[in-house]
Amino acid sequence: MLKVMNLTKKFQSGETKVLAVNNVSFELGDGIFATIVGKSGSGKSTLLALLGALDKSTSGEIFVGGENISKMSDRKLINYRRNKIGFVFQSYNLVPNLSALENVILPMEFAGVSKSERKNRAIKLLREVGIDEAKSKRLPTKLSGGEQQRVAIARALGNKPSLILADEPTGNLDSTTGDIIIKLMKNLAKTEKTTIIAVTHDSTMSAKADQHFTMKDGKLL
């Protein structure tokens, strides 16, 4: 469960004060695939950074699985990002000299998961996202864009996160492959019992989401 209460983020840009996120409140349950759309500068990327503990809010609170991350120390926030959050990026951000399987294993290794458990879970997740054994041994450059994004999604799920944040996950994909990735994320939210939030310009993705938000001038509509 994700609960956001009166979240606000202010920036100082020269002599101008920017209200990037303006008193945002919402809730999302486990197993929900949600999207946030909005024009550049609407505040959606800032909101995603706050949810992922990559930035700190000016005021307001964020609860993930009942924990108030707004009150966490820096050390606890490191553990939160590592164990409770999964990230999916437009540019995939896979480690180029590691195989698909090794990319999925890596976050679990940092989290202290046993060697046998992390390998078994990585194989299972890659199978769930449609990457077979042969492709799991390939380097990212030997995979298509859609396949790389599937690997990135599997990697994000590695540590059984409460929340996955996706920044333009279909931005570098053709429409057909993008549709496949959208369906995949929606299904995985339910089967893995995690909440997935995607920031996107893709109206097709928003139409297929369980919940859809529009962001304008820092407000969530």
Backbone as CSV, one residue per row, in Angstrom:
resi,resn,N_x,N_y,N_z,CA_x,CA_y,CA_z,C_x,C_y,C_z
1,MET,0.838,-1.200,0.000,0.000,0.000,0.000,0.875,1.252,0.000
2,LEU,0.567,2.157,-0.914,1.247,3.454,-0.980,0.253,4.532,-0.577
3,LYS,0.658,5.368,0.358,-0.191,6.475,0.799,0.639,7.746,0.813
4,VAL,0.179,8.751,0.092,0.856,10.041,0.000,-0.063,11.109,0.577
5,MET,0.472,11.898,1.517,-0.346,12.896,2.199,0.276,14.279,2.116
6,ASN,-0.430,15.183,1.438,-0.060,16.611,1.391,1.402,16.829,1.007
7,LEU,1.842,16.112,-0.010,3.245,16.167,-0.417,3.530,17.435,-1.217
8,THR,4.569,18.149,-0.797,4.940,19.409,-1.448,6.450,19.460,-1.625
9,LYS,6.878,19.943,-2.798,8.296,20.152,-3.063,8.485,21.512,-3.718
10,LYS,9.304,22.371,-3.056,9.596,23.697,-3.583,11.066,23.800,-3.980
11,PHE,11.325,24.473,-5.088,12.682,24.740,-5.541,12.908,26.243,-5.616
12,GLN,14.169,26.626,-5.510,14.550,28.014,-5.762,15.343,28.044,-7.062
13,SER,14.815,28.703,-8.065,15.496,28.825,-9.351,15.816,30.301,-9.589
14,GLY,17.069,30.682,-9.231,17.421,32.099,-9.277,16.616,32.849,-8.238
15,GLU,15.861,33.830,-8.673,15.002,34.586,-7.759,13.574,34.060,-7.755
16,THR,13.349,33.012,-8.527,11.993,32.474,-8.663,11.812,31.225,-7.807
17,LYS,10.699,31.162,-7.092,10.340,29.961,-6.334,9.445,29.076,-7.204
18,VAL,9.825,27.816,-7.319,9.080,26.864,-8.144,8.382,25.853,-7.241
19,LEU,7.076,25.736,-7.388,6.301,24.756,-6.628,6.126,23.531,-7.528
20,ALA,7.093,22.639,-7.479,7.120,21.511,-8.414,6.052,20.474,-8.093
21,VAL,5.842,20.209,-6.808,4.775,19.304,-6.353,3.964,20.073,-5.325
22,ASN,2.652,20.186,-5.580,1.817,21.103,-4.812,0.717,20.365,-4.053
23,ASN,1.023,20.018,-2.790,0.019,19.456,-1.879,-0.677,18.224,-2.473
24,VAL,0.111,17.253,-2.886,-0.403,16.045,-3.546,-0.751,14.976,-2.510
25,SER,-1.941,14.388,-2.655,-2.376,13.282,-1.800,-3.052,12.214,-2.658
26,PHE,-2.702,10.943,-2.427,-3.381,9.828,-3.096,-2.994,8.524,-2.422
27,GLU,-3.744,7.470,-2.725,-3.456,6.135,-2.209,-3.530,5.120,-3.339
28,LEU,-2.668,4.109,-3.272,-2.693,3.000,-4.221,-2.483,1.699,-3.457
29,GLY,-3.295,0.710,-3.754,-3.171,-0.579,-3.094,-2.156,-1.485,-3.771
30,ASP,-1.861,-2.607,-3.146,-0.968,-3.598,-3.742,-1.609,-4.172,-5.002
31,GLY,-0.775,-4.518,-5.977,-1.279,-5.136,-7.197,-1.854,-4.167,-8.201
32,ILE,-1.634,-2.869,-7.987,-2.191,-1.835,-8.867,-1.122,-1.322,-9.828
33,PHE,-1.498,-1.198,-11.091,-0.651,-0.555,-12.093,-1.254,0.811,-12.400
34,ALA,-0.532,1.872,-12.044,-1.034,3.238,-12.211,-0.103,4.042,-13.107
35,THR,-0.668,5.033,-13.765,0.141,5.921,-14.609,-0.076,7.376,-14.208
36,ILE,0.962,8.177,-14.449,0.882,9.619,-14.260,1.328,10.273,-15.559
37,VAL,0.457,11.059,-16.158,0.809,11.771,-17.392,0.814,13.267,-17.110
38,GLY,1.502,13.984,-17.955,1.566,15.432,-17.815,2.630,15.997,-18.734
39,LYS,2.516,17.268,-19.047,3.490,17.927,-19.907,4.814,18.090,-19.179
40,SER,5.866,18.357,-19.928,7.165,18.639,-19.321,7.023,19.820,-18.371
41,GLY,7.590,19.674,-17.172,7.490,20.734,-16.180,6.262,20.658,-15.304
42,SER,5.452,19.611,-15.484,4.219,19.491,-14.692,4.492,19.008,-13.271
43,GLY,5.680,18.403,-13.060,6.034,17.931,-11.727,6.045,16.428,-11.570
44,LYS,5.723,15.706,-12.642,5.596,14.246,-12.513,6.927,13.558,-12.217
45,SER,8.016,14.007,-12.830,9.321,13.399,-12.558,9.801,13.718,-11.144
46,THR,9.485,14.933,-10.671,9.832,15.295,-9.294,9.062,14.420,-8.311
47,LEU,7.791,14.187,-8.596,6.987,13.315,-7.737,7.568,11.911,-7.693
48,LEU,7.986,11.397,-8.842,8.578,10.062,-8.894,9.860,10.003,-8.063
49,ALA,10.670,11.065,-8.137,11.913,11.119,-7.358,11.630,11.138,-5.861
50,LEU,10.565,11.807,-5.457,10.191,11.841,-4.038,9.726,10.470,-3.567
51,LEU,8.932,9.797,-4.385,8.433,8.466,-4.019,9.569,7.462,-3.909
52,GLY,10.589,7.641,-4.743,11.727,6.727,-4.731,12.818,7.116,-3.755
53,ALA,12.557,8.138,-2.948,13.531,8.625,-1.964,14.829,9.069,-2.616
54,LEU,14.740,9.560,-3.863,15.884,10.136,-4.549,15.978,11.632,-4.262
55,ASP,14.912,12.178,-3.692,14.870,13.574,-3.292,13.977,13.672,-2.061
56,LYS,14.107,14.749,-1.299,13.309,14.920,-0.094,12.279,16.021,-0.299
57,SER,11.098,15.778,0.239,10.019,16.749,0.095,10.234,17.951,1.013
58,THR,9.597,19.065,0.679,9.592,20.239,1.541,8.664,20.006,2.727
59,SER,7.531,19.345,2.446,6.583,18.984,3.493,5.718,17.835,2.993
60,GLY,4.958,17.243,3.910,4.103,16.120,3.548,4.739,14.790,3.912
61,GLU,3.989,13.714,3.711,4.431,12.387,4.128,4.162,11.344,3.053
62,ILE,5.039,10.328,3.022,4.894,9.189,2.114,4.973,7.910,2.940
63,PHE,3.940,7.080,2.855,3.922,5.799,3.558,3.974,4.669,2.525
64,VAL,4.932,3.770,2.689,5.035,2.588,1.832,4.998,1.361,2.736
65,GLY,3.959,0.535,2.550,3.812,-0.640,3.410,3.706,-0.272,4.876
66,GLY,3.104,0.881,5.149,2.920,1.316,6.528,4.091,2.077,7.118
67,GLU,5.210,2.127,6.407,6.391,2.845,6.900,6.422,4.267,6.353
68,ASN,6.696,5.208,7.224,6.773,6.614,6.834,8.186,6.930,6.379
69,ILE,8.412,6.939,5.059,9.773,7.158,4.555,10.205,8.609,4.705
70,SER,9.244,9.507,4.898,9.567,10.922,5.073,10.326,11.168,6.369
71,LYS,10.215,10.248,7.322,10.851,10.407,8.626,12.116,9.549,8.774
72,MET,12.496,8.844,7.721,13.631,7.929,7.807,14.962,8.670,7.802
73,SER,15.941,8.105,8.487,17.310,8.608,8.423,17.908,8.268,7.062
74,ASP,19.031,8.877,6.740,19.686,8.601,5.458,20.063,7.130,5.328
75,ARG,20.514,6.526,6.423,20.892,5.107,6.380,19.676,4.223,6.086
76,LYS,18.561,4.523,6.737,17.351,3.739,6.495,16.829,3.946,5.072
77,LEU,17.020,5.153,4.546,16.578,5.423,3.174,17.381,4.609,2.161
78,ILE,18.652,4.377,2.441,19.471,3.535,1.557,18.891,2.126,1.520
79,ASN,18.557,1.587,2.686,17.950,0.256,2.752,16.590,0.232,2.079
80,TYR,15.826,1.310,2.249,14.511,1.415,1.618,14.629,1.348,0.101
81,ARG,15.544,2.150,-0.457,15.719,2.151,-1.920,16.179,0.791,-2.422
82,ARG,17.020,0.123,-1.647,17.577,-1.154,-2.080,16.563,-2.293,-1.991
83,ASN,15.750,-2.290,-0.928,14.902,-3.446,-0.649,13.419,-3.249,-0.935
84,LYS,12.953,-2.018,-0.935,11.518,-1.771,-1.049,11.094,-1.133,-2.362
85,ILE,12.089,-0.659,-3.140,11.783,0.057,-4.374,12.485,-0.596,-5.558
86,GLY,11.767,-0.701,-6.672,12.372,-1.118,-7.930,12.243,0.015,-8.928
87,PHE,13.270,0.217,-9.744,13.258,1.298,-10.731,13.351,0.726,-12.151
88,VAL,12.559,1.291,-13.052,12.619,0.943,-14.477,12.759,2.250,-15.244
89,PHE,13.756,2.310,-16.135,14.068,3.549,-16.825,13.823,3.435,-18.337
90,GLN,13.647,4.577,-18.971,13.452,4.625,-20.416,14.640,4.015,-21.159
91,SER,15.849,4.262,-20.642,17.067,3.794,-21.318,17.579,2.460,-20.769
92,TYR,16.726,1.762,-20.011,16.972,0.408,-19.490,18.016,0.376,-18.362
93,ASN,19.152,1.060,-18.555,20.203,1.142,-17.523,20.722,-0.221,-17.074
94,LEU,20.847,-1.152,-18.008,21.454,-2.443,-17.692,22.972,-2.303,-17.685
95,VAL,23.637,-3.128,-16.869,25.105,-3.120,-16.831,25.601,-3.817,-18.100
96,PRO,26.333,-3.113,-18.966,26.630,-3.637,-20.301,27.501,-4.882,-20.343
97,ASN,28.378,-5.057,-19.342,29.286,-6.210,-19.376,28.775,-7.395,-18.567
98,LEU,27.507,-7.331,-18.147,26.871,-8.454,-17.454,25.774,-9.037,-18.334
99,SER,25.586,-10.339,-18.239,24.505,-10.986,-18.984,23.153,-10.548,-18.422
100,ALA,22.081,-10.879,-19.146,20.735,-10.567,-18.662,20.505,-11.183,-17.284
101,LEU,20.895,-12.438,-17.128,20.731,-13.125,-15.845,21.524,-12.428,-14.743
102,GLU,22.752,-12.072,-15.032,23.606,-11.416,-14.033,23.059,-10.040,-13.651
103,ASN,22.448,-9.339,-14.616,21.832,-8.039,-14.321,20.690,-8.186,-13.323
104,VAL,19.903,-9.231,-13.470,18.771,-9.453,-12.567,19.262,-9.899,-11.187
105,ILE,20.336,-10.660,-11.155,20.899,-11.155,-9.892,21.526,-10.032,-9.069
106,LEU,22.127,-9.043,-9.741,22.959,-8.037,-9.068,22.294,-7.334,-7.878
107,PRO,21.064,-6.786,-8.014,20.456,-6.117,-6.852,20.220,-7.067,-5.678
108,MET,19.918,-8.319,-5.978,19.708,-9.298,-4.908,21.018,-9.608,-4.192
109,GLU,22.117,-9.580,-4.935,23.431,-9.796,-4.328,23.742,-8.662,-3.342
110,PHE,23.468,-7.419,-3.743,23.685,-6.272,-2.856,22.803,-6.352,-1.606
111,ALA,21.629,-6.971,-1.758,20.692,-7.068,-0.636,20.991,-8.255,0.280
112,GLY,22.008,-9.044,-0.068,22.405,-10.150,0.796,21.611,-11.424,0.617
113,VAL,20.898,-11.553,-0.492,20.158,-12.790,-0.776,21.164,-13.898,-1.082
114,SER,20.887,-15.104,-0.616,21.815,-16.216,-0.818,22.012,-16.501,-2.297
115,LYS,23.154,-17.070,-2.645,23.525,-17.285,-4.043,22.506,-18.151,-4.779
116,SER,22.096,-19.253,-4.159,21.155,-20.154,-4.827,19.782,-19.509,-4.980
117,GLU,19.351,-18.777,-3.940,18.031,-18.155,-3.983,17.969,-17.059,-5.041
118,ARG,18.997,-16.235,-5.114,18.958,-15.138,-6.082,19.020,-15.652,-7.520
119,LYS,19.774,-16.735,-7.754,19.826,-17.282,-9.116,18.488,-17.887,-9.495
120,ASN,17.896,-18.647,-8.577,16.602,-19.280,-8.865,15.527,-18.234,-9.112
121,ARG,15.529,-17.167,-8.308,14.515,-16.120,-8.501,14.761,-15.365,-9.806
122,ALA,16.005,-15.115,-10.144,16.312,-14.423,-11.395,15.837,-15.230,-12.599
123,ILE,16.085,-16.524,-12.569,15.642,-17.398,-13.669,14.118,-17.373,-13.776
124,LYS,13.445,-17.446,-12.616,11.973,-17.428,-12.580,11.431,-16.113,-13.140
125,LEU,12.019,-14.996,-12.718,11.535,-13.699,-13.175,11.764,-13.494,-14.665
126,LEU,12.928,-13.914,-15.153,13.197,-13.792,-16.588,12.213,-14.628,-17.401
127,ARG,11.881,-15.789,-16.881,10.893,-16.632,-17.561,9.536,-15.936,-17.580
128,GLU,9.184,-15.280,-16.477,7.892,-14.592,-16.384,7.793,-13.431,-17.366
129,VAL,8.909,-12.772,-17.624,8.867,-11.632,-18.554,9.163,-12.049,-19.995
130,GLY,9.325,-13.350,-20.221,9.476,-13.850,-21.586,10.892,-13.917,-22.104
131,ILE,11.883,-13.985,-21.207,13.278,-14.143,-21.621,13.696,-15.581,-21.346
132,ASP,13.989,-16.328,-22.426,14.316,-17.743,-22.263,15.771,-17.922,-21.817
133,GLU,16.146,-19.158,-21.587,17.477,-19.453,-21.037,18.595,-18.965,-21.963
134,ALA,18.422,-19.174,-23.267,19.464,-18.759,-24.212,19.685,-17.244,-24.170
135,LYS,18.577,-16.490,-24.162,18.690,-15.022,-24.140,19.177,-14.514,-22.785
136,SER,18.921,-15.270,-21.726,19.360,-14.834,-20.397,20.879,-14.810,-20.275
137,LYS,21.565,-15.518,-21.170,23.024,-15.577,-21.142,23.664,-14.479,-21.999
138,ARG,22.838,-13.729,-22.727,23.362,-12.699,-23.625,23.632,-11.381,-22.900
139,LEU,24.588,-10.626,-23.454,24.811,-9.267,-22.980,23.685,-8.370,-23.493
140,PRO,23.413,-7.243,-22.819,22.330,-6.358,-23.248,22.401,-5.937,-24.713
141,THR,23.604,-5.722,-25.221,23.740,-5.279,-26.616,23.286,-6.334,-27.619
142,LYS,23.160,-7.565,-27.156,22.714,-8.655,-28.029,21.210,-8.896,-27.908
143,LEU,20.525,-7.994,-27.192,19.078,-8.095,-27.034,18.405,-6.888,-27.680
144,SER,17.171,-7.060,-28.108,16.416,-5.940,-28.666,16.024,-4.981,-27.540
145,GLY,15.531,-3.791,-27.927,15.100,-2.825,-26.927,14.010,-3.381,-26.026
146,GLY,13.042,-4.047,-26.620,11.961,-4.640,-25.843,12.459,-5.707,-24.889
147,GLU,13.415,-6.511,-25.345,13.993,-7.549,-24.485,14.792,-6.939,-23.341
148,GLN,15.520,-5.867,-23.629,16.270,-5.187,-22.567,15.321,-4.629,-21.499
149,GLN,14.180,-4.080,-21.947,13.237,-3.546,-20.978,12.599,-4.655,-20.146
150,ARG,12.398,-5.823,-20.741,11.891,-6.978,-19.987,12.885,-7.376,-18.899
151,VAL,14.158,-7.369,-19.254,15.203,-7.687,-18.274,15.206,-6.647,-17.162
152,ALA,15.056,-5.374,-17.532,15.035,-4.296,-16.539,13.856,-4.453,-15.578
153,ILE,12.720,-4.890,-16.100,11.541,-5.110,-15.246,11.789,-6.288,-14.306
154,ALA,12.374,-7.354,-14.826,12.709,-8.503,-13.977,13.680,-8.088,-12.877
155,ARG,14.665,-7.274,-13.238,15.642,-6.791,-12.253,14.946,-5.968,-11.162
156,ALA,14.007,-5.127,-11.554,13.290,-4.290,-10.588,12.492,-5.124,-9.592
157,LEU,12.076,-6.315,-10.011,11.270,-7.189,-9.159,12.113,-8.088,-8.258
158,GLY,13.432,-8.068,-8.461,14.311,-9.033,-7.804,14.166,-9.116,-6.301
159,ASN,14.124,-7.984,-5.628,14.081,-7.961,-4.166,12.663,-7.890,-3.608
160,LYS,11.683,-8.287,-4.435,10.269,-8.303,-4.025,9.845,-6.944,-3.454
161,PRO,10.008,-5.884,-4.239,9.739,-4.538,-3.732,8.252,-4.287,-3.498
162,SER,7.967,-3.349,-2.621,6.588,-2.917,-2.385,6.109,-1.991,-3.503
163,LEU,7.060,-1.318,-4.148,6.736,-0.289,-5.125,7.754,-0.309,-6.263
164,ILE,7.263,-0.256,-7.497,8.133,-0.115,-8.664,7.786,1.206,-9.353
165,LEU,8.813,2.005,-9.620,8.652,3.293,-10.271,9.266,3.223,-11.660
166,ALA,8.462,3.506,-12.669,8.914,3.405,-14.056,8.859,4.773,-14.723
167,ASP,9.993,5.226,-15.249,10.086,6.536,-15.894,10.103,6.355,-17.410
168,GLU,8.994,6.659,-18.063,8.844,6.505,-19.524,9.309,5.118,-19.980
169,PRO,8.752,4.031,-19.434,9.256,2.687,-19.732,9.082,2.246,-21.179
170,THR,8.193,2.904,-21.937,8.011,2.542,-23.347,8.547,3.619,-24.281
171,GLY,9.250,4.614,-23.722,9.687,5.773,-24.506,10.601,5.446,-25.665
172,ASN,11.423,4.388,-25.542,12.361,4.024,-26.608,11.881,2.835,-27.443
173,LEU,10.604,2.468,-27.286,10.093,1.270,-27.947,9.054,1.631,-29.003
174,ASP,8.936,0.784,-30.035,7.873,0.973,-31.013,6.531,0.654,-30.358
175,SER,5.440,1.039,-30.997,4.114,0.944,-30.367,3.725,-0.507,-30.041
176,THR,4.066,-1.432,-30.933,3.707,-2.833,-30.692,4.445,-3.383,-29.478
177,THR,5.750,-3.145,-29.435,6.546,-3.613,-28.290,6.111,-2.886,-27.019
178,GLY,5.796,-1.599,-27.139,5.326,-0.836,-25.988,4.056,-1.428,-25.400
179,ASP,3.131,-1.846,-26.254,1.888,-2.465,-25.777,2.169,-3.744,-24.996
180,ILE,3.140,-4.509,-25.477,3.506,-5.758,-24.794,4.061,-5.456,-23.404
181,ILE,4.904,-4.435,-23.310,5.498,-4.058,-22.024,4.421,-3.553,-21.056
182,ILE,3.452,-2.793,-21.568,2.355,-2.302,-20.726,1.571,-3.462,-20.127
183,LYS,1.198,-4.430,-20.968,0.447,-5.601,-20.487,1.265,-6.392,-19.477
184,LEU,2.556,-6.495,-19.744,3.452,-7.230,-18.858,3.488,-6.583,-17.476
185,MET,3.659,-5.270,-17.419,3.727,-4.585,-16.128,2.405,-4.683,-15.375
186,LYS,1.310,-4.573,-16.093,-0.004,-4.674,-15.452,-0.207,-6.060,-14.839
187,ASN,0.180,-7.095,-15.572,0.039,-8.466,-15.064,0.979,-8.725,-13.891
188,LEU,2.216,-8.222,-13.997,3.196,-8.458,-12.938,2.824,-7.746,-11.636
189,ALA,2.181,-6.594,-11.746,1.725,-5.903,-10.537,0.819,-6.825,-9.723
190,LYS,-0.039,-7.542,-10.427,-0.980,-8.441,-9.739,-0.299,-9.719,-9.256
191,THR,0.477,-10.363,-10.132,1.070,-11.650,-9.753,2.141,-11.493,-8.682
192,GLU,2.873,-10.374,-8.705,3.922,-10.139,-7.722,3.420,-9.335,-6.516
193,LYS,2.128,-8.924,-6.579,1.503,-8.176,-5.475,2.305,-6.917,-5.110
194,THR,2.703,-6.197,-6.131,3.435,-4.948,-5.934,2.696,-3.808,-6.620
195,THR,2.972,-2.587,-6.218,2.377,-1.413,-6.844,3.359,-0.871,-7.878
196,ILE,2.875,-0.647,-9.092,3.717,-0.102,-10.152,3.154,1.243,-10.599
197,ILE,4.006,2.261,-10.576,3.623,3.593,-11.056,4.526,3.957,-12.226
198,ALA,3.913,4.288,-13.353,4.673,4.677,-14.540,4.378,6.132,-14.897
199,VAL,5.426,6.923,-15.014,5.317,8.279,-15.564,5.469,8.153,-17.070
200,THR,4.550,8.736,-17.826,4.553,8.485,-19.266,3.894,9.624,-20.045
201,HIS,4.265,9.716,-21.314,3.545,10.565,-22.267,2.614,9.709,-23.122
202,ASP,2.627,8.402,-22.889,1.919,7.428,-23.728,0.459,7.312,-23.291
203,SER,-0.448,7.863,-24.083,-1.873,7.818,-23.740,-2.418,6.390,-23.775
204,THR,-1.804,5.526,-24.607,-2.217,4.122,-24.668,-1.972,3.431,-23.337
205,MET,-0.832,3.712,-22.732,-0.522,3.124,-21.438,-1.523,3.572,-20.386
206,SER,-1.843,4.855,-20.376,-2.779,5.385,-19.392,-4.155,4.755,-19.530
207,ALA,-4.568,4.516,-20.768,-5.889,3.923,-21.012,-5.990,2.508,-20.456
208,LYS,-4.852,1.825,-20.343,-4.855,0.436,-19.887,-4.496,0.284,-18.411
209,ALA,-4.207,1.404,-17.748,-3.821,1.351,-16.341,-5.029,1.087,-15.448
210,ASP,-4.763,0.512,-14.264,-5.834,0.325,-13.275,-6.282,1.670,-12.721
211,GLN,-5.326,2.576,-12.524,-5.634,3.935,-12.094,-4.774,4.912,-12.887
212,HIS,-5.358,6.048,-13.200,-4.690,7.011,-14.072,-4.784,8.398,-13.465
213,PHE,-3.628,9.099,-13.393,-3.587,10.458,-12.876,-3.012,11.385,-13.944
214,THR,-3.443,12.629,-13.910,-2.837,13.668,-14.748,-2.228,14.715,-13.820
215,MET,-1.018,15.137,-14.140,-0.347,16.138,-13.328,-0.240,17.447,-14.104
216,LYS,-0.596,18.535,-13.444,-0.546,19.857,-14.070,-0.167,20.898,-13.025
217,ASP,0.886,21.635,-13.319,1.352,22.706,-12.406,1.563,22.194,-10.973
218,GLY,2.124,20.989,-10.879,2.444,20.432,-9.570,1.292,19.758,-8.860
219,LYS,0.094,19.847,-9.405,-1.069,19.217,-8.785,-1.457,17.928,-9.502
220,LEU,-1.907,16.965,-8.723,-2.357,15.684,-9.267,-3.858,15.740,-9.454
221,LEU,-4.308,15.572,-10.701,-5.729,15.722,-11.023,-6.395,14.355,-11.165
